[in-house]
Amino acid sequence: MSLIDEFVDHLRLTPTAPDVFSGYSRFTSSRGHVFGGQVLGQAISAVGQTVDGKLCHALSCQFLRGGNFDLPIEYRVTRVRDGRSFSSRQVNAWQNGKELLRLEASFQVEAQGCTHQPAMPVVPPPEALPDMSSFKADFEALDRMNMYRFLVDDNVFEFRATDKPCYVETCNRPPLQQSWLRSRFPTPDDPVLQRAMLGYISDNNFMRTATLPHREELMQSGFQLATLNHSMWIHRTPDLDQWLLYDVHSSVACGQRGLVLGHMYTRDGVLVATVAQEGMIRPVDGEKGGLAFSEGN
């Protein structure tokens, strides 16, 4: 099975009962732990398969605990409401008798209306920026080759950042990241699956933005990242075969928590999605740093 076929398969899920789906884990940077974006993407896929004629435009979820990479995850969907224009769903992700994630989503019939949006930041085009493989020596120097393989060798997406990627940043800088992303392979023309893929990739390298002003301190002590909650508003169906700019900044960090906000734009400046996430940023003993549910964010 090709890399893109395997990726799509692990997001499609297997129905095991009415409104119940089973998923397996694939693509992780932390041995034994499930990537948070995977659980999010699979949850979006599960609820999307229970709604006809409407597309997910908003979702909010709570990450409750980490998952075991080697065990299946069960997604149980509740049909909260079906109206003429909007539908509501809830999905709970369970593994080995414990709840991993709780997500609520809203769906809408496609409609025309008033439009406005912020202007896309002016950044270099993706062709002018190095891809992630250009930083292999930095990953090796920091003993983060598991992360490198997750981002480059085993990833269907490619990334081109305007600054040094946060994964290998060791110096303090403002809490801002801007990077282009797209699939390296043609993706299915399926708006439900495209939304699941968008949810998956929205969690990638997101919360780490809040660590940028504190990299020198955190790199010295070691730190643990874990997503607490994640919200996304999907304004338009994405085309992940084309470059999207992910413009991310952190507005605040305090109490071992950080808040991060992001906008995704098409290359010609159309806003596709708005994302918000709060996560834990906990300094720990150096030997324990990075052993978190959402390692890879």
Secondary structure, DSSP 4 states (H G I P E B T S, - for coil): --HHHHHHHHHH-EEEETTEEEE-----SSTTB--HHHHHHHHHHHHHTT-SS-EEEEEEEEE-S--BTTS-EEEEEEEEEE-SSEEEEEEEEEETTEEEEEEEEEEE---------PPPP----GGGS--GGGGHHHHHHTT-HHHHIIIIIS-SEEEEESSS-GGG--S---SEEEEEEEESS---S-HHHHHHHHHHHHTTT-GGGGGGGGHHHHHHH-EEEEEEEEEEEE-S---TTS-EEEEEEEEEEETTEEEEEEEEEETTS-EEEEEEEEEEEEE--GGGTT-STTTT-
